Amino acid sequence: MKKFLVAGLGNIGAEYAETRHNIGFKVLDFLADKSGTFFSNKRYADVAQYALKGRTFVLIKPTTFMNLSGKALNYWLREEKIPLEHLLVVLDDIALPFGALRLKTKGSDGGHNGLKSINQVLGRQDYARLRFGIDGNFPKGRQIEYVLGTWSEEENQALNTHIERAAKAIESFALAGPALTMNQYNG
């Protein structure tokens, strides 16, 4: 059975739970709920696992804080003996409109501290990432407040639909491959 590591990026702690920066955690929580599995606190991450159509999904929510995500991700890649091409990182992106998805198989960190940490620890940038648009609608110099802020009422109403679509894109990545998934979900 092929194994895939899906790392949702976010920050631990109740004060961050409903923030835009924690969309990676939210998407993984949705996948765990949908598949009837639960997260357990393990080394460097909360971890859950489920199987679907001959694939095993190892879901991790790093407990290292965003700027040390690489440590958790590298540990679980090795621990589960998962090849880099079966890694998918789920994160927020202020350059994309709210709810838009963009799957890429490589790229820069784009100023995202979670990706910066992963690139540093892995020493490479050729791994898949699913960017979830949180929009960039904030005053100049207020980026940190914005990403660590909670969703607007309007966003909250549409959030679950977008999270469900992101979850489907993750499963498609493992079942159909990155190329087909990009064609279907990027936009």
Backbone as CSV, one residue per row, in Angstrom:
resi,resn,N_x,N_y,N_z,CA_x,CA_y,CA_z,C_x,C_y,C_z
1,MET,0.847,-1.192,0.000,0.000,0.000,0.000,0.886,1.247,0.000
2,LYS,0.606,2.164,-0.931,1.379,3.408,-1.005,0.996,4.338,0.142
3,LYS,2.028,4.944,0.748,1.814,5.868,1.864,2.067,7.302,1.429
4,PHE,1.240,8.210,1.924,1.378,9.635,1.650,1.397,10.394,2.972
5,LEU,2.311,11.345,3.073,2.361,12.207,4.241,1.709,13.540,3.873
6,VAL,0.663,13.887,4.597,-0.016,15.155,4.374,0.213,16.006,5.621
7,ALA,0.952,17.095,5.445,1.289,17.972,6.560,0.481,19.248,6.458
8,GLY,-0.393,19.458,7.410,-1.168,20.694,7.469,-0.430,21.680,8.349
9,LEU,-0.193,22.883,7.850,0.549,23.862,8.640,-0.390,24.741,9.461
10,GLY,0.074,25.069,10.658,-0.694,25.915,11.565,0.102,26.131,12.833
11,ASN,-0.511,26.799,13.775,0.104,27.018,15.086,-0.735,26.328,16.147
12,ILE,-0.059,25.731,17.134,-0.784,25.049,18.208,-1.315,26.067,19.211
13,GLY,-2.357,25.678,19.901,-2.939,26.531,20.937,-4.313,27.035,20.543
14,ALA,-5.178,27.108,21.536,-6.568,27.518,21.315,-6.671,28.913,20.695
15,GLU,-5.721,29.808,21.041,-5.801,31.185,20.531,-5.577,31.254,19.020
16,TYR,-5.015,30.192,18.417,-4.759,30.171,16.975,-5.768,29.321,16.200
17,ALA,-6.560,28.543,16.901,-7.409,27.523,16.274,-8.256,28.035,15.107
18,GLU,-8.857,29.195,15.264,-9.774,29.696,14.234,-9.157,30.783,13.353
19,THR,-7.832,30.858,13.321,-7.184,31.895,12.520,-6.954,31.440,11.080
20,ARG,-6.761,32.397,10.195,-6.510,32.102,8.778,-5.240,31.265,8.591
21,HIS,-4.231,31.547,9.413,-2.934,30.860,9.311,-3.068,29.363,9.608
22,ASN,-4.154,28.956,10.244,-4.333,27.558,10.650,-5.195,26.745,9.692
23,ILE,-5.355,27.218,8.474,-6.207,26.494,7.528,-5.665,25.089,7.246
24,GLY,-4.353,24.902,7.295,-3.781,23.563,7.104,-4.297,22.577,8.139
25,PHE,-4.371,23.022,9.400,-4.908,22.181,10.481,-6.384,21.889,10.224
26,LYS,-7.137,22.927,9.827,-8.580,22.788,9.606,-8.890,21.748,8.516
27,VAL,-8.125,21.795,7.432,-8.346,20.854,6.326,-8.066,19.422,6.800
28,LEU,-6.996,19.238,7.572,-6.676,17.896,8.079,-7.706,17.416,9.096
29,ASP,-8.217,18.328,9.915,-9.289,17.961,10.856,-10.507,17.450,10.083
30,PHE,-10.823,18.113,8.980,-11.948,17.696,8.144,-11.712,16.285,7.602
31,LEU,-10.501,16.029,7.071,-10.168,14.701,6.535,-10.264,13.623,7.616
32,ALA,-9.763,13.915,8.794,-9.809,12.951,9.902,-11.259,12.656,10.279
33,ASP,-12.078,13.701,10.421,-13.494,13.513,10.767,-14.200,12.672,9.715
34,LYS,-13.980,13.034,8.460,-14.638,12.349,7.333,-14.286,10.866,7.297
35,SER,-13.049,10.539,7.648,-12.613,9.142,7.569,-12.764,8.407,8.895
36,GLY,-13.283,9.092,9.908,-13.545,8.457,11.195,-12.287,8.147,12.000
37,THR,-11.227,8.908,11.791,-9.997,8.690,12.548,-9.776,9.869,13.494
38,PHE,-8.838,9.706,14.416,-8.568,10.744,15.408,-7.088,11.049,15.461
39,PHE,-6.745,12.270,15.867,-5.346,12.662,16.033,-4.854,12.245,17.415
40,SER,-3.622,11.749,17.464,-2.951,11.457,18.731,-1.714,12.322,18.799
41,ASN,-1.385,12.756,19.995,-0.190,13.561,20.167,1.019,12.635,20.165
42,LYS,1.875,12.818,19.170,3.092,12.013,19.048,4.274,12.971,18.957
43,ARG,5.439,12.442,18.613,6.644,13.267,18.561,6.520,14.363,17.489
44,TYR,6.662,15.595,17.873,6.649,16.787,17.018,5.326,17.072,16.300
45,ALA,4.309,16.229,16.471,3.077,16.450,15.707,1.893,15.692,16.297
46,ASP,0.700,16.177,15.978,-0.515,15.394,16.190,-0.674,14.590,14.908
47,VAL,-0.889,13.284,15.050,-0.853,12.377,13.906,-2.142,11.552,13.832
48,ALA,-2.661,11.399,12.629,-3.811,10.530,12.357,-3.517,9.775,11.067
49,GLN,-4.191,8.663,10.879,-3.920,7.848,9.691,-5.214,7.193,9.214
50,TYR,-5.380,7.104,7.908,-6.508,6.356,7.356,-6.130,5.812,5.989
51,ALA,-6.899,4.832,5.540,-6.647,4.212,4.236,-7.818,4.491,3.306
52,LEU,-7.493,4.646,2.021,-8.514,4.877,1.005,-8.006,4.321,-0.319
53,LYS,-8.742,3.381,-0.890,-8.440,2.836,-2.216,-6.969,2.478,-2.403
54,GLY,-6.435,1.715,-1.467,-5.058,1.244,-1.591,-3.997,2.277,-1.244
55,ARG,-4.394,3.386,-0.659,-3.442,4.417,-0.230,-3.586,4.629,1.272
56,THR,-2.464,4.856,1.929,-2.502,5.221,3.341,-2.160,6.699,3.446
57,PHE,-2.995,7.421,4.157,-2.779,8.847,4.387,-2.318,9.034,5.828
58,VAL,-1.099,9.528,5.999,-0.589,9.874,7.322,-0.721,11.390,7.431
59,LEU,-1.609,11.835,8.308,-1.884,13.260,8.469,-1.101,13.776,9.671
60,ILE,-0.343,14.857,9.471,0.356,15.446,10.618,0.049,16.936,10.732
61,LYS,-0.166,17.338,11.982,-0.291,18.751,12.326,0.887,19.031,13.260
62,PRO,1.959,19.640,12.739,3.147,19.870,13.568,2.824,20.637,14.848
63,THR,3.427,20.204,15.962,3.240,20.864,17.251,4.460,21.724,17.578
64,THR,5.231,22.047,16.545,6.486,22.779,16.704,6.335,24.275,16.448
65,PHE,5.145,24.751,16.167,4.884,26.110,15.695,5.336,26.236,14.246
66,MET,4.706,27.167,13.565,4.856,27.338,12.124,6.316,27.411,11.667
67,ASN,7.117,28.253,12.337,8.475,28.499,11.839,9.452,27.359,12.114
68,LEU,8.955,26.257,12.703,9.785,25.053,12.899,9.108,23.822,12.287
69,SER,8.193,24.041,11.359,7.435,22.939,10.730,8.341,21.894,10.092
70,GLY,9.480,22.325,9.551,10.388,21.410,8.861,10.874,20.269,9.735
71,LYS,11.089,20.552,11.002,11.582,19.536,11.946,10.575,18.381,12.059
72,ALA,9.304,18.724,12.256,8.249,17.717,12.391,8.074,16.933,11.089
73,LEU,8.029,17.666,10.004,7.807,17.053,8.702,8.937,16.074,8.345
74,ASN,10.155,16.480,8.550,11.310,15.631,8.253,11.295,14.376,9.124
75,TYR,10.968,14.534,10.396,10.902,13.390,11.309,9.878,12.363,10.812
76,TRP,8.678,12.822,10.442,7.617,11.897,10.038,7.850,11.300,8.650
77,LEU,8.497,12.027,7.770,8.884,11.445,6.465,9.783,10.224,6.706
78,ARG,10.760,10.391,7.594,11.711,9.308,7.897,11.054,8.190,8.695
79,GLU,10.314,8.568,9.714,9.666,7.599,10.600,8.741,6.662,9.810
80,GLU,7.985,7.229,8.886,7.028,6.442,8.100,7.623,5.940,6.775
81,LYS,8.892,6.272,6.520,9.593,5.872,5.283,8.789,6.253,4.037
82,ILE,8.418,7.524,3.974,7.610,8.039,2.872,8.520,8.815,1.925
83,PRO,8.496,8.495,0.626,9.333,9.224,-0.337,8.836,10.661,-0.509
84,LEU,9.758,11.550,-0.842,9.440,12.977,-0.981,8.304,13.238,-1.970
85,GLU,8.218,12.419,-3.030,7.155,12.649,-4.022,5.763,12.285,-3.482
86,HIS,5.707,11.692,-2.284,4.423,11.375,-1.649,4.130,12.320,-0.491
87,LEU,4.804,13.456,-0.473,4.578,14.475,0.545,3.689,15.567,-0.037
88,LEU,2.720,16.018,0.764,1.891,17.163,0.378,1.742,18.067,1.594
89,VAL,2.133,19.325,1.440,2.035,20.313,2.508,0.826,21.204,2.225
90,VAL,-0.031,21.390,3.216,-1.244,22.204,3.062,-1.064,23.480,3.884
91,LEU,-1.201,24.639,3.225,-0.923,25.904,3.905,-1.784,27.038,3.373
92,ASP,-1.767,28.131,4.112,-2.492,29.338,3.721,-1.661,30.156,2.739
93,ASP,-2.340,30.959,1.893,-1.633,31.814,0.942,-2.386,33.130,0.777
94,ILE,-1.715,34.243,1.135,-2.361,35.562,1.021,-2.400,36.070,-0.417
95,ALA,-1.641,35.439,-1.315,-1.616,35.890,-2.714,-2.770,35.314,-3.531
96,LEU,-3.529,34.392,-2.952,-4.660,33.775,-3.657,-5.976,34.292,-3.086
97,PRO,-6.991,34.448,-3.943,-8.308,34.851,-3.441,-8.840,33.821,-2.439
98,PHE,-9.679,34.271,-1.533,-10.244,33.391,-0.507,-10.837,32.116,-1.124
99,GLY,-10.393,30.972,-0.618,-10.937,29.685,-1.043,-10.323,29.102,-2.299
100,ALA,-9.535,29.880,-3.037,-8.893,29.353,-4.251,-7.810,28.357,-3.836
101,LEU,-7.627,27.321,-4.641,-6.599,26.313,-4.365,-5.537,26.360,-5.450
102,ARG,-4.285,26.109,-5.058,-3.222,25.995,-6.045,-2.262,24.900,-5.596
103,LEU,-2.250,23.812,-6.375,-1.322,22.713,-6.127,-0.106,22.918,-7.007
104,LYS,1.076,22.822,-6.408,2.332,22.905,-7.150,3.241,21.785,-6.650
105,THR,4.095,21.280,-7.539,4.987,20.191,-7.131,6.359,20.700,-6.695
106,LYS,6.565,22.000,-6.811,7.796,22.609,-6.299,7.625,24.117,-6.303
107,GLY,8.572,24.811,-5.685,8.487,26.269,-5.687,9.160,26.872,-4.476
108,SER,9.179,28.211,-4.451,9.824,28.924,-3.355,8.895,28.957,-2.143
109,ASP,9.405,29.499,-1.047,8.573,29.600,0.163,7.565,30.742,0.072
110,GLY,7.758,31.653,-0.883,6.824,32.767,-1.060,6.646,33.608,0.195
111,GLY,7.660,33.625,1.047,7.581,34.406,2.280,6.838,33.714,3.414
112,HIS,6.443,32.456,3.218,5.709,31.712,4.244,6.703,31.036,5.184
113,ASN,6.620,31.347,6.476,7.589,30.826,7.443,7.578,29.310,7.583
114,GLY,6.419,28.689,7.409,6.336,27.227,7.466,7.132,26.596,6.332
115,LEU,6.930,27.105,5.105,7.675,26.583,3.950,9.160,26.895,4.061
116,LYS,9.481,28.075,4.597,10.880,28.465,4.795,11.587,27.412,5.643
117,SER,10.948,27.007,6.728,11.500,26.004,7.639,11.650,24.653,6.935
118,ILE,10.635,24.257,6.183,10.668,22.970,5.475,11.798,22.967,4.448
119,ASN,11.903,24.043,3.652,12.969,24.136,2.642,14.343,24.046,3.298
120,GLN,14.501,24.706,4.429,15.771,24.704,5.153,16.130,23.302,5.633
121,VAL,15.184,22.638,6.282,15.442,21.315,6.853,15.652,20.263,5.762
122,LEU,14.816,20.301,4.721,14.942,19.307,3.645,16.093,19.637,2.707
123,GLY,16.475,20.917,2.668,17.531,21.354,1.757,17.092,21.323,0.300
124,ARG,15.796,21.410,0.083,15.250,21.384,-1.286,13.847,21.976,-1.306
125,GLN,13.349,22.219,-2.533,12.028,22.837,-2.696,11.122,22.022,-3.615
126,ASP,11.567,20.831,-3.992,10.814,20.027,-4.964,9.882,19.022,-4.281
127,TYR,8.928,19.561,-3.536,7.894,18.743,-2.911,6.564,19.459,-3.147
128,ALA,5.480,18.701,-3.106,4.169,19.260,-3.430,3.604,20.070,-2.272
129,ARG,2.907,21.135,-2.654,2.219,21.945,-1.654,0.874,22.361,-2.221
130,LEU,-0.123,22.351,-1.349,-1.463,22.796,-1.712,-1.701,24.094,-0.959
131,ARG,-1.733,25.168,-1.729,-1.953,26.488,-1.142,-3.447,26.788,-1.134
132,PHE,-3.926,27.246,0.017,-5.339,27.569,0.214,-5.429,29.089,0.338
133,GLY,-6.140,29.730,-0.580,-6.226,31.184,-0.590,-6.957,31.756,0.606
134,ILE,-6.295,32.708,1.281,-6.948,33.408,2.400,-7.130,34.887,2.067
135,ASP,-6.744,35.259,0.834,-6.873,36.634,0.350,-5.812,37.512,1.009
136,GLY,-5.572,38.649,0.445,-4.566,39.557,0.985,-5.161,40.914,1.280
137,ASN,-6.380,40.897,1.769,-7.138,42.127,1.970,-6.857,42.746,3.340
138,PHE,-5.634,43.308,3.492,-5.275,43.926,4.763,-4.460,45.190,4.500
139,PRO,-4.502,46.148,5.424,-3.721,47.378,5.260,-2.218,47.089,5.305
140,LYS,-1.449,47.909,4.621,-0.002,47.763,4.579,0.566,47.685,6.001
141,GLY,1.463,46.721,6.220,2.082,46.555,7.529,1.247,45.762,8.524
142,ARG,0.109,45.249,8.090,-0.791,44.519,9.008,-0.915,43.038,8.666
143,GLN,0.051,42.495,7.943,-0.026,41.101,7.501,-0.123,40.119,8.670
144,ILE,0.711,40.297,9.694,0.710,39.360,10.819,-0.651,39.364,11.517
145,GLU,-1.193,40.565,11.763,-2.519,40.667,12.388,-3.565,39.964,11.529
146,TYR,-3.440,40.119,10.209,-4.416,39.530,9.282,-4.357,37.997,9.306
147,VAL,-3.168,37.426,9.114,-3.082,35.958,9.044,-3.387,35.311,10.394
148,LEU,-3.089,36.024,11.494,-3.397,35.505,12.826,-4.772,35.961,13.304
149,GLY,-5.515,36.591,12.394,-6.878,37.019,12.704,-7.880,35.928,12.341
150,THR,-9.101,36.090,12.831,-10.141,35.097,12.547,-10.873,35.445,11.256
151,TRP,-11.576,34.463,10.728,-12.324,34.625,9.476,-13.461,35.625,9.667
152,SER,-13.775,36.336,8.599,-14.935,37.232,8.647,-16.202,36.361,8.642
153,GLU,-17.330,36.970,8.976,-18.596,36.234,9.002,-18.895,35.651,7.609
154,GLU,-18.650,36.471,6.591,-18.875,36.054,5.195,-17.986,34.855,4.832
155,GLU,-16.700,34.952,5.199,-15.760,33.851,4.918,-16.175,32.590,5.666
156,ASN,-16.576,32.765,6.919,-16.973,31.620,7.743,-18.109,30.825,7.121
157,GLN,-19.039,31.535,6.469,-20.185,30.863,5.848,-19.757,29.976,4.685
158,ALA,-18.702,30.370,3.970,-18.262,29.612,2.793,-17.100,28.651,3.099
159,LEU,-16.536,28.774,4.300,-15.307,28.055,4.631,-15.402,26.540,4.455
160,ASN,-16.475,25.938,4.972,-16.585,24.474,4.911,-16.609,23.940,3.483
161,THR,-17.250,24.666,2.581,-17.285,24.262,1.175,-15.872,24.238,0.602
162,HIS,-15.085,25.265,0.912,-13.705,25.338,0.418,-12.814,24.285,1.067
163,ILE,-13.028,24.024,2.361,-12.255,23.000,3.068,-12.539,21.623,2.461
164,GLU,-13.795,21.357,2.182,-14.185,20.070,1.587,-13.516,19.892,0.216
165,ARG,-13.468,20.964,-0.567,-12.828,20.919,-1.884,-11.325,20.655,-1.743
166,ALA,-10.694,21.280,-0.742,-9.269,21.058,-0.487,-9.016,19.599,-0.090
167,ALA,-9.913,19.040,0.717,-9.789,17.639,1.131,-9.869,16.711,-0.085
168,LYS,-10.784,17.016,-0.997,-10.909,16.210,-2.221,-9.643,16.319,-3.074
169,ALA,-9.054,17.516,-3.120,-7.814,17.717,-3.879,-6.670,16.893,-3.279
170,ILE,-6.615,16.798,-1.958,-5.582,16.005,-1.279,-5.719,14.534,-1.659
171,GLU,-6.935,14.020,-1.595,-7.148,12.612,-1.941,-6.872,12.377,-3.416
172,SER,-7.221,13.319,-4.257,-6.947,13.223,-5.685,-5.438,13.177,-5.954
173,PHE,-4.677,13.967,-5.207,-3.215,13.978,-5.330,-2.653,12.564,-5.169
174,ALA,-3.167,11.830,-4.190,-2.682,10.470,-3.923,-3.285,9.441,-4.875
175,LEU,-4.520,9.637,-5.288,-5.213,8.632,-6.109,-5.001,8.837,-7.607
176,ALA,-5.033,10.097,-8.064,-4.955,10.383,-9.503,-3.612,10.983,-9.920
177,GLY,-2.846,11.461,-8.938,-1.547,12.072,-9.238,-1.625,13.577,-9.325
178,PRO,-0.454,14.236,-9.235,-0.426,15.705,-9.212,-0.935,16.365,-10.491
179,ALA,-0.594,15.844,-11.642,-0.970,16.515,-12.904,-2.486,16.616,-13.062
180,LEU,-3.176,15.513,-12.902,-4.636,15.528,-13.017,-5.265,16.388,-11.935
181,THR,-4.706,16.326,-10.734,-5.232,17.121,-9.625,-5.078,18.607,-9.902
182,MET,-3.910,19.009,-10.442,-3.704,20.426,-10.778,-4.724,20.880,-11.814
183,ASN,-4.955,20.064,-12.839,-5.929,20.406,-13.881,-7.328,20.595,-13.299
184,GLN,-7.684,19.748,-12.344,-9.032,19.774,-11.807,-9.245,20.844,-10.736
185,TYR,-8.227,21.085,-9.894,-8.467,21.930,-8.721,-7.796,23.305,-8.742
186,ASN,-6.762,23.497,-9.538,-6.116,24.821,-9.554,-7.010,25.842,-10.238
187,GLY,-7.111,27.001,-9.634,-7.936,28.027,-10.250,-8.239,29.134,-9.279
